[in-house]
Amino acid sequence: MKKDMPFKVKKKELNNRFFNVFENNRLAFGFTEKEFSLKDLGEYFNKFSVIQLKQIHSNIILYSDQIKPGTSGDGIILNHRDHLGLIKTADCIPLTFWDQNYQMGGIVHIGWRGLYQRIETRLLQILSNTQTKKENLWFHIGPAIEQNCYPVGSEIHALFNNHSFRDQAFSRNSKGQLHLDLKKALTQSLFDSGVAPQRIIDSRICNFCEQNRFPSFRRDGQSKKRIYNFLLLK
């Protein structure tokens, strides 16, 4: 991957199950499909330690050396190499990010509650206190529920009165029902914060629609199946 070129996530098979990954000698990131387990992921990345959080739909973002078993939060910034940051999703957005020199990176879990609490601007605020320049960051939006599949109530719409992206993110269908576009809300917020559009790559995958590939909480109900989203600095 050249520093000035977009990247391509490729589908791979392991133990007759599938996952999607971009990988070079400094970085790996991607997401799993149905039936791909955490054990499978550990088999592929068997030399690396897994860092994960107890996800609570917050705006809490932590450096990996702050995270212990059971630590709560929704964003991981890796400050050690050879650690795999892991976020589980079943409709929410997995946002992976890294700088073009592969010196830092991480992964964030973002649903409507995270957007309401401005977790994406919290991330940029934290990174602004490092040597990482905003213009050198890449962002990737993994599989998440998309606008047409995500009806919401008026009470959620009202919560976003003071968010700059509200008019772009909410719409009504032909029956007058409100829908929320999580991806558009996130990208617009990043744009408003000074991130260049070409630096944000959308997987363009709706996990709700892709029933044979991905779990969905809204579609499947109280299933324990999740998409494992990961980023590794080697």
TIROVEX-635725 format. One record per atom (N, C-alpha, C, O): residue in one letter; x, y, z. Coordinates in steps of 0.2 Angstrom, whole numbers, padded with zeros to 4 digits, always signed. Example, Ala and Ser with C-alpha at 12.3 -4.5 7.8 and 13.67 -1.06 7.14 Angstrom:
BEGIN
A+0066-0028+0039;A+0062-0022+0039;A+0066-0016+0039;A+0071-0017+0042;S+0064-0011+0035;S+0068-0005+0036;S+0064+0000+0039;S+0067+0006+0040;
***
This chain:
BEGIN
M+0004-0006+0000;M+0000+0000+0000;M+0004+0006+0000;M+0008+0007+0005;K+0004+0010-0005;K+0007+0017-0005;K+0004+0022+0000;K-0002+0021+0001;K+0008+0026+0002;K+0005+0031+0007;K-0001+0035+0004;K-0005+0037+0008;D+0000+0037-0002;D-0005+0041-0005;D-0011+0038-0009;D-0014+0041-0013;M-0011+0031-0008;M-0016+0027-0012;M-0021+0024-0007;M-0019+0022-0001;P-0027+0023-0009;P-0032+0019-0005;P-0030+0012-0004;P-0026+0010-0008;F-0033+0008+0001;F-0031+0001+0002;F-0037-0003+0000;F-0042-0001-0001;K-0036-0009-0001;K-0041-0014-0002;K-0041-0020+0003;K-0036-0023+0004;V-0047-0021+0006;V-0048-0026+0010;V-0050-0033+0006;V-0054-0032+0002;K-0046-0038+0008;K-0047-0044+0004;K-0050-0050+0008;K-0049-0050+0014;K-0055-0054+0005;K-0058-0059+0009;K-0053-0065+0009;K-0050-0067+0004;K-0053-0068+0015;K-0048-0074+0016;K-0052-0080+0019;K-0058-0078+0022;E-0050-0086+0018;E-0053-0092+0021;E-0049-0095+0026;E-0043-0096+0025;L-0051-0097+0032;L-0048-0101+0037;L-0053-0106+0040;L-0058-0104+0043;N-0051-0112+0040;N-0055-0117+0043;N-0062-0117+0040;N-0067-0118+0044;N-0063-0116+0034;N-0069-0116+0030;N-0074-0110+0032;N-0080-0110+0031;R-0071-0105+0035;R-0074-0099+0037;R-0070-0093+0035;R-0065-0093+0033;F-0074-0087+0034;F-0071-0081+0031;F-0070-0075+0035;F-0074-0074+0040;F-0065-0072+0033;F-0064-0065+0036;F-0061-0061+0031;F-0059-0063+0026;N-0060-0054+0033;N-0058-0049+0028;N-0053-0045+0031;N-0053-0043+0036;V-0047-0044+0027;V-0041-0041+0030;V-0037-0037+0025;V-0037-0040+0019;F-0035-0032+0027;F-0029-0028+0023;F-0023-0030+0028;F-0023-0029+0034;E-0017-0031+0024;E-0011-0033+0028;E-0005-0031+0024;E-0005-0033+0018;N+0000-0028+0028;N+0006-0027+0025;N+0011-0029+0031;N+0009-0032+0036;N+0017-0027+0030;N+0022-0029+0035;N+0022-0025+0041;N+0026-0026+0046;R+0018-0019+0041;R+0018-0015+0047;R+0011-0015+0050;R+0010-0013+0056;L+0005-0017+0046;L-0001-0016+0049;L-0006-0021+0046;L-0005-0024+0041;A-0011-0023+0050;A-0016-0027+0048;A-0023-0025+0051;A-0023-0023+0057;F-0028-0025+0047;F-0035-0023+0050;F-0040-0027+0046;F-0039-0029+0040;G-0046-0027+0049;G-0051-0031+0045;G-0057-0033+0050;G-0058-0030+0055;F-0061-0037+0047;F-0067-0040+0051;F-0069-0047+0049;F-0067-0049+0043;T-0072-0050+0053;T-0074-0057+0052;T-0081-0058+0049;T-0085-0053+0050;E-0083-0064+0047;E-0090-0065+0045;E-0093-0070+0049;E-0090-0072+0054;K-0099-0072+0048;K-0103-0077+0052;K-0099-0083+0053;K-0095-0086+0049;E-0099-0086+0059;E-0096-0092+0062;E-0089-0092+0063;E-0086-0096+0065;F-0086-0086+0061;F-0079-0085+0062;F-0078-0083+0069;F-0081-0078+0072;S-0074-0087+0073;S-0074-0086+0080;S-0068-0082+0082;S-0063-0081+0079;L-0068-0080+0089;L-0062-0077+0092;L-0056-0082+0092;L-0050-0080+0091;K-0057-0088+0093;K-0052-0093+0092;K-0049-0094+0086;K-0043-0094+0085;D-0053-0093+0080;D-0050-0093+0073;D-0046-0087+0072;D-0040-0088+0070;L-0048-0081+0075;L-0044-0075+0074;L-0037-0076+0078;L-0032-0074+0075;G-0038-0079+0084;G-0031-0080+0087;G-0027-0085+0084;G-0021-0084+0085;E-0030-0090+0080;E-0025-0094+0076;E-0022-0091+0071;E-0016-0092+0069;Y-0025-0086+0067;Y-0022-0082+0062;Y-0017-0077+0065;Y-0011-0077+0062;F-0018-0074+0070;F-0014-0069+0073;F-0011-0072+0080;F-0011-0069+0085;N-0008-0078+0079;N-0006-0082+0085;N+0000-0079+0089;N+0001-0081+0095;K+0004-0075+0086;K+0009-0072+0089;K+0008-0065+0093;K+0012-0062+0096;F+0002-0063+0093;F+0000-0056+0096;F-0005-0057+0101;F-0009-0061+0102;S-0004-0052+0106;S-0009-0051+0112;S-0015-0048+0110;S-0015-0042+0106;V-0021-0050+0112;V-0027-0047+0110;V-0029-0042+0116;V-0029-0043+0122;I-0031-0036+0114;I-0033-0031+0118;I-0041-0029+0117;I-0042-0027+0111;Q-0045-0030+0122;Q-0052-0028+0121;Q-0055-0025+0127;Q-0052-0026+0132;L-0061-0022+0126;L-0064-0019+0131;L-0071-0022+0133;L-0074-0025+0129;K-0073-0020+0139;K-0081-0021+0140;K-0084-0015+0137;K-0084-0010+0140;Q-0087-0016+0131;Q-0090-0011+0128;Q-0097-0009+0131;Q-0101-0013+0133;I-0098-0002+0132;I-0103+0001+0136;I-0107+0006+0132;I-0111+0010+0135;H-0106+0007+0126;H-0109+0013+0122;H-0107+0020+0125;H-0112+0023+0126;S-0101+0021+0126;S-0099+0027+0129;S-0095+0031+0124;S-0094+0030+0118;N-0091+0036+0127;N-0086+0040+0123;N-0079+0039+0126;N-0075+0043+0125;I-0078+0033+0130;I-0072+0032+0133;I-0067+0029+0128;I-0069+0023+0125;I-0061+0032+0127;I-0056+0029+0123;I-0050+0029+0127;I-0048+0034+0131;L-0047+0023+0127;L-0041+0022+0131;L-0035+0019+0127;L-0036+0016+0122;Y-0029+0021+0130;Y-0023+0018+0127;Y-0022+0011+0129;Y-0025+0009+0134;S-0019+0007+0125;S-0019-0001+0126;S-0016-0002+0133;S-0018-0007+0136;D-0011+0002+0135;D-0008+0000+0141;D-0012+0002+0147;D-0010+0000+0153;Q-0018+0005+0146;Q-0022+0006+0152;Q-0028+0001+0153;Q-0031+0001+0157;I-0028-0004+0148;I-0033-0008+0148;I-0031-0015+0151;I-0026-0018+0149;K-0035-0017+0156;K-0035-0023+0159;K-0041-0027+0158;K-0046-0025+0155;P-0041-0034+0159;P-0047-0038+0159;P-0053-0035+0162;P-0052-0033+0168;G-0058-0034+0159;G-0064-0031+0162;G-0065-0023+0162;G-0070-0020+0164;T-0059-0020+0159;T-0060-0013+0158;T-0065-0010+0153;T-0066-0013+0148;S-0069-0005+0155;S-0075-0003+0151;S-0073+0003+0147;S-0068+0007+0149;G-0075+0003+0141;G-0074+0008+0136;G-0076+0006+0129;G-0079+0001+0128;D-0075+0011+0124;D-0077+0009+0117;D-0072+0011+0112;D-0073+0011+0106;G-0066+0013+0114;G-0061+0015+0109;G-0054+0013+0112;G-0052+0013+0118;I-0050+0010+0107;I-0043+0008+0109;I-0038+0011+0105;I-0039+0011+0099;I-0033+0014+0108;I-0027+0017+0104;I-0021+0013+0106;I-0019+0012+0112;L-0019+0010+0101;L-0013+0005+0102;L-0006+0009+0103;L-0004+0013+0099;N-0003+0008+0109;N+0003+0012+0110;N+0009+0006+0111;N+0014+0008+0114;H+0007+0000+0109;H+0012-0005+0109;H+0011-0009+0102;H+0006-0010+0100;R+0017-0011+0099;R+0016-0015+0093;R+0015-0022+0096;R+0016-0024+0102;D+0013-0026+0091;D+0012-0033+0092;D+0006-0034+0097;D+0005-0040+0100;H+0001-0030+0097;H-0005-0030+0101;H-0011-0029+0096;H-0011-0025+0091;L-0016-0033+0096;L-0022-0033+0092;L-0027-0030+0095;L-0030-0033+0100;G-0029-0024+0093;G-0035-0021+0096;G-0042-0024+0093;G-0042-0025+0087;L-0046-0026+0097;L-0052-0029+0095;L-0059-0026+0098;L-0059-0024+0103;I-0064-0025+0093;I-0070-0022+0095;I-0075-0027+0092;I-0075-0029+0086;K-0081-0028+0096;K-0086-0033+0093;K-0092-0028+0091;K-0094-0024+0095;T-0095-0030+0086;T-0101-0026+0083;T-0106-0031+0081;T-0105-0037+0079;A-0113-0028+0081;A-0118-0032+0078;A-0123-0027+0074;A-0129-0030+0073;D-0121-0021+0073;D-0125-0016+0070;D-0121-0010+0070;D-0121-0006+0065;C-0118-0008+0075;C-0114-0002+0076;C-0108-0002+0072;C-0106-0007+0069;I-0105+0004+0071;I-0099+0005+0067;I-0093+0003+0070;I-0091+0005+0076;P-0089-0001+0067;P-0082-0002+0069;P-0077+0003+0065;P-0077+0002+0059;L-0074+0008+0068;L-0070+0013+0065;L-0063+0011+0066;L-0061+0012+0072;T-0059+0009+0061;T-0052+0008+0062;T-0048+0014+0060;T-0050+0017+0055;F-0042+0016+0063;F-0038+0022+0061;F-0031+0020+0062;F-0029+0016+0066;W-0027+0024+0058;W-0020+0023+0059;W-0016+0029+0055;W-0020+0032+0051;D-0010+0030+0057;D-0007+0036+0053;D-0003+0032+0047;D-0001+0027+0047;Q-0001+0036+0042;Q+0001+0034+0036;Q+0008+0031+0037;Q+0011+0027+0032;N+0012+0032+0042;N+0018+0029+0044;N+0018+0023+0048;N+0023+0021+0050;Y+0012+0021+0050;Y+0011+0016+0054;Y+0014+0016+0061;Y+0016+0011+0064;Q+0014+0022+0064;Q+0017+0023+0070;Q+0012+0022+0076;Q+0013+0021+0081;M+0005+0023+0074;M+0000+0023+0079;M-0006+0021+0075;M-0007+0021+0069;G-0011+0018+0079;G-0018+0016+0076;G-0022+0014+0082;G-0020+0014+0087;G-0028+0012+0080;G-0033+0009+0085;G-0040+0008+0081;G-0040+0008+0075;I-0045+0007+0086;I-0051+0005+0084;I-0057+0007+0089;I-0055+0007+0095;V-0062+0009+0086;V-0068+0012+0090;V-0074+0009+0088;V-0076+0008+0082;H-0078+0008+0093;H-0085+0005+0093;H-0090+0011+0093;H-0090+0015+0098;I-0094+0012+0088;I-0098+0018+0087;I-0105+0017+0085;I-0106+0015+0079;G-0110+0017+0090;G-0117+0017+0088;G-0120+0024+0089;G-0117+0029+0090;W-0127+0024+0090;W-0130+0031+0090;W-0128+0034+0097;W-0128+0040+0097;R-0127+0030+0102;R-0126+0033+0109;R-0119+0036+0109;R-0117+0041+0112;G-0114+0032+0105;G-0107+0035+0105;G-0107+0041+0101;G-0104+0046+0102;L-0111+0042+0095;L-0112+0048+0091;L-0115+0053+0095;L-0112+0059+0095;Y-0120+0052+0099;Y-0123+0057+0104;Y-0118+0060+0109;Y-0118+0066+0110;Q-0113+0055+0111;Q-0108+0058+0116;Q-0102+0060+0112;Q-0097+0061+0116;R-0102+0060+0106;R-0096+0063+0102;R-0090+0059+0103;R-0085+0062+0104;I-0090+0053+0102;I-0084+0049+0103;I-0079+0050+0098;I-0073+0050+0099;E-0082+0052+0092;E-0077+0053+0086;E-0073+0059+0087;E-0067+0060+0085;T-0076+0064+0090;T-0073+0071+0091;T-0068+0070+0097;T-0063+0073+0098;R-0070+0066+0102;R-0066+0064+0107;R-0059+0061+0105;R-0054+0062+0107;L-0060+0056+0100;L-0054+0053+0097;L-0049+0058+0094;L-0043+0058+0096;L-0052+0062+0090;L-0048+0067+0087;L-0044+0072+0092;L-0039+0074+0091;Q-0048+0074+0098;Q-0045+0078+0103;Q-0039+0074+0106;Q-0034+0077+0108;I-0040+0068+0108;I-0035+0064+0111;I-0029+0064+0106;I-0023+0065+0108;L-0030+0062+0100;L-0024+0062+0095;L-0021+0068+0094;L-0015+0069+0092;S-0025+0074+0095;S-0021+0081+0094;S-0016+0082+0099;S-0012+0086+0098;N-0016+0078+0104;N-0011+0079+0110;N-0005+0074+0108;N-0001+0074+0113;T-0005+0071+0103;T+0001+0067+0101;T+0005+0070+0095;T+0003+0076+0093;Q+0010+0067+0093;Q+0013+0069+0087;Q+0010+0068+0080;Q+0012+0070+0075;T+0004+0064+0081;T+0001+0062+0075;T-0003+0068+0072;T-0007+0072+0075;K-0002+0070+0065;K-0006+0075+0062;K-0012+0072+0059;K-0012+0067+0056;K-0017+0076+0059;K-0024+0074+0057;K-0024+0072+0049;K-0027+0068+0047;E-0020+0076+0046;E-0020+0075+0038;E-0016+0069+0036;E-0016+0067+0031;N-0013+0066+0041;N-0009+0059+0040;N-0013+0053+0042;N-0010+0048+0042;L-0019+0054+0044;L-0023+0048+0047;L-0027+0045+0041;L-0029+0049+0037;W-0028+0039+0042;W-0033+0035+0038;W-0038+0032+0042;W-0037+0031+0048;F-0044+0032+0039;F-0050+0029+0043;F-0053+0024+0039;F-0054+0025+0033;H-0056+0019+0042;H-0060+0014+0038;H-0066+0012+0042;H-0066+0010+0048;I-0072+0012+0039;I-0078+0011+0042;I-0080+0004+0039;I-0081+0002+0034;G-0080-0001+0044;G-0082-0008+0043;G-0090-0009+0042;G-0093-0004+0042;P-0092-0015+0042;P-0099-0017+0041;P-0103-0014+0047;P-0101-0015+0053;A-0108-0011+0045;A-0113-0008+0050;A-0120-0007+0047;A-0120-0007+0041;I-0125-0007+0051;I-0132-0006+0048;I-0132+0001+0045;I-0130+0006+0047;E-0135+0001+0039;E-0136+0007+0035;E-0143+0010+0035;E-0147+0007+0038;Q-0143+0016+0032;Q-0149+0020+0033;Q-0156+0017+0032;Q-0160+0017+0036;N-0157+0013+0027;N-0163+0010+0025;N-0165+0005+0030;N-0171+0003+0030;C-0161+0002+0033;C-0162-0004+0038;C-0163-0001+0045;C-0163-0005+0050;Y-0162+0005+0046;Y-0161+0008+0053;Y-0167+0013+0055;Y-0165+0019+0056;P-0173+0011+0056;P-0178+0015+0058;P-0177+0017+0066;P-0175+0013+0070;V-0178+0023+0068;V-0177+0025+0075;V-0183+0030+0077;V-0187+0032+0072;G-0184+0031+0083;G-0190+0035+0086;G-0188+0042+0086;G-0182+0044+0085;S-0193+0046+0086;S-0192+0054+0087;S-0188+0056+0093;S-0185+0061+0093;E-0188+0052+0098;E-0184+0053+0104;E-0177+0053+0103;E-0173+0057+0106;I-0174+0049+0098;I-0167+0049+0096;I-0166+0055+0092;I-0160+0058+0093;H-0170+0056+0087;H-0169+0062+0083;H-0168+0069+0087;H-0164+0073+0086;A-0173+0069+0092;A-0172+0075+0097;A-0166+0076+0101;A-0164+0081+0102;L-0163+0070+0102;L-0156+0070+0106;L-0151+0074+0102;L-0146+0077+0105;F-0151+0074+0095;F-0146+0077+0091;F-0147+0084+0089;F-0144+0086+0084;N-0151+0087+0092;N-0153+0094+0090;N-0146+0099+0090;N-0146+0103+0086;N-0142+0097+0094;N-0136+0102+0094;N-0130+0099+0090;N-0124+0101+0091;H-0131+0093+0086;H-0126+0090+0082;H-0126+0093+0075;H-0131+0093+0072;S-0120+0095+0073;S-0120+0098+0066;S-0122+0093+0060;S-0124+0096+0055;F-0122+0087+0061;F-0123+0082+0056;F-0130+0080+0056;F-0132+0076+0052;R-0135+0083+0061;R-0141+0080+0061;R-0145+0080+0055;R-0148+0075+0053;D-0145+0085+0051;D-0150+0086+0045;D-0147+0081+0040;D-0151+0078+0036;Q-0141+0079+0040;Q-0138+0075+0035;Q-0139+0067+0037;Q-0140+0063+0033;A-0140+0066+0043;A-0140+0059+0046;A-0147+0056+0046;A-0148+0050+0046;F-0152+0061+0047;F-0159+0058+0048;F-0163+0060+0042;F-0162+0065+0039;S-0167+0055+0040;S-0172+0056+0035;S-0178+0052+0036;S-0179+0048+0041;R-0183+0054+0032;R-0190+0050+0033;R-0191+0046+0027;R-0190+0048+0021;N-0194+0040+0027;N-0196+0036+0021;N-0203+0039+0019;N-0206+0043+0021;S-0205+0035+0014;S-0211+0037+0011;S-0217+0037+0016;S-0223+0040+0014;K-0217+0033+0021;K-0222+0032+0026;K-0221+0037+0032;K-0225+0037+0037;G-0216+0041+0031;G-0214+0046+0037;G-0210+0044+0042;G-0210+0047+0047;Q-0208+0038+0042;Q-0204+0035+0047;Q-0197+0037+0047;Q-0194+0038+0042;L-0194+0039+0053;L-0187+0042+0054;L-0182+0036+0053;L-0183+0030+0055;H-0177+0038+0049;H-0171+0033+0049;H-0165+0037+0050;H-0164+0043+0049;L-0160+0033+0053;L-0154+0036+0055;L-0148+0033+0051;L-0148+0027+0050;D-0144+0037+0048;D-0138+0035+0044;D-0132+0036+0048;D-0129+0041+0048;L-0130+0030+0052;L-0124+0031+0056;L-0118+0033+0053;L-0114+0037+0055;K-0117+0030+0047;K-0111+0031+0043;K-0110+0038+0041;K-0105+0041+0041;K-0116+0041+0038;K-0116+0048+0036;K-0115+0052+0042;K-0111+0057+0041;A-0118+0051+0048;A-0117+0055+0054;A-0109+0055+0055;A-0107+0060+0057;L-0106+0049+0055;L-0099+0049+0057;L-0095+0053+0052;L-0091+0057+0054;T-0096+0051+0046;T-0091+0054+0041;T-0092+0062+0041;T-0087+0066+0040;Q-0099+0064+0042;Q-0100+0071+0042;Q-0096+0075+0048;Q-0093+0080+0047;S-0097+0071+0053;S-0093+0074+0059;S-0086+0074+0059;S-0083+0079+0061;L-0083+0069+0055;L-0076+0069+0054;L-0074+0075+0049;L-0069+0078+0050;F-0078+0076+0044;F-0077+0081+0039;F-0077+0088+0043;F-0073+0092+0042;D-0082+0089+0047;D-0083+0095+0051;D-0077+0096+0055;D-0075+0102+0057;S-0073+0091+0057;S-0068+0092+0062;S-0061+0092+0058;S-0056+0092+0061;G-0062+0093+0051;G-0056+0094+0047;G-0052+0088+0044;G-0047+0088+0041;V-0056+0082+0044;V-0053+0076+0041;V-0055+0076+0034;V-0061+0078+0032;A-0050+0075+0029;A-0051+0076+0022;A-0056+0070+0020;A-0055+0064+0022;P-0061+0071+0015;P-0065+0065+0013;P-0061+0059+0010;P-0063+0053+0011;Q-0056+0060+0007;Q-0052+0055+0004;Q-0049+0051+0009;Q-0046+0045+0007;R-0048+0053+0015;R-0045+0049+0020;R-0050+0044+0024;R-0048+0041+0028;I-0056+0044+0022;I-0061+0040+0025;I-0064+0035+0020;I-0067+0037+0015;I-0062+0029+0021;I-0064+0023+0016;I-0070+0019+0020;I-0069+0017+0025;D-0076+0019+0016;D-0081+0015+0018;D-0082+0008+0015;D-0081+0008+0009;S-0082+0003+0019;S-0083-0004+0017;S-0089-0004+0012;S-0090-0009+0008;R-0094+0000+0013;R-0100+0000+0009;R-0104-0007+0011;R-0107-0009+0006;I-0103-0009+0017;I-0107-0016+0018;I-0112-0014+0024;I-0110-0011+0029;C-0118-0016+0022;C-0123-0016+0028;C-0124-0023+0030;C-0126-0028+0027;N-0122-0024+0037;N-0122-0031+0040;N-0129-0033+0040;N-0130-0039+0040;F-0134-0029+0041;F-0141-0031+0041;F-0144-0034+0035;F-0147-0039+0035;C-0142-0031+0029;C-0144-0034+0023;C-0140-0040+0021;C-0143-0045+0018;E-0134-0041+0023;E-0130-0046+0021;E-0131-0052+0026;E-0126-0054+0030;Q-0137-0055+0026;Q-0139-0060+0031;Q-0134-0066+0031;Q-0133-0069+0036;N-0132-0068+0025;N-0128-0074+0025;N-0121-0073+0027;N-0117-0078+0028;R-0119-0067+0028;R-0112-0065+0029;R-0111-0063+0037;R-0106-0064+0040;F-0115-0059+0039;F-0114-0055+0045;F-0120-0056+0050;F-0126-0056+0048;P-0119-0056+0057;P-0124-0056+0062;P-0127-0048+0062;P-0123-0044+0060;S-0133-0048+0064;S-0136-0041+0066;S-0141-0042+0072;S-0145-0046+0072;F-0140-0037+0077;F-0144-0037+0082;F-0151-0036+0081;F-0156-0039+0083;R-0152-0031+0076;R-0159-0029+0074;R-0162-0034+0070;R-0168-0035+0071;R-0159-0038+0066;R-0162-0043+0062;R-0163-0049+0066;R-0168-0053+0066;D-0158-0051+0070;D-0158-0058+0073;D-0160-0058+0081;D-0161-0063+0083;G-0161-0052+0084;G-0163-0052+0091;G-0157-0053+0095;G-0151-0051+0094;Q-0158-0057+0101;Q-0153-0058+0106;Q-0148-0063+0105;Q-0147-0067+0109;S-0145-0063+0099;S-0140-0068+0097;S-0134-0066+0100;S-0132-0060+0101;K-0129-0070+0102;K-0123-0069+0104;K-0118-0068+0099;K-0112-0067+0100;K-0120-0069+0093;K-0115-0069+0087;K-0113-0062+0086;K-0117-0057+0086;R-0106-0061+0085;R-0104-0054+0083;R-0099-0054+0078;R-0096-0059+0076;I-0098-0048+0075;I-0092-0047+0070;I-0086-0045+0074;I-0087-0040+0079;Y-0081-0048+0073;Y-0074-0046+0077;Y-0070-0042+0072;Y-0068-0044+0067;N-0070-0035+0074;N-0066-0030+0070;N-0059-0029+0074;N-0059-0029+0080;F-0054-0029+0070;F-0047-0029+0073;F-0043-0024+0069;F-0043-0023+0063;L-0038-0022+0073;L-0032-0018+0070;L-0026-0020+0074;L-0026-0021+0080;L-0020-0021+0070;L-0014-0023+0073;L-0008-0019+0070;L-0008-0018+0064;L-0004-0016+0074;L+0002-0013+0072;L+0008-0018+0074;L+0009-0020+0079;K+0011-0020+0068;K+0016-0026+0069;K+0023-0023+0071;K+0028-0027+0072;
***
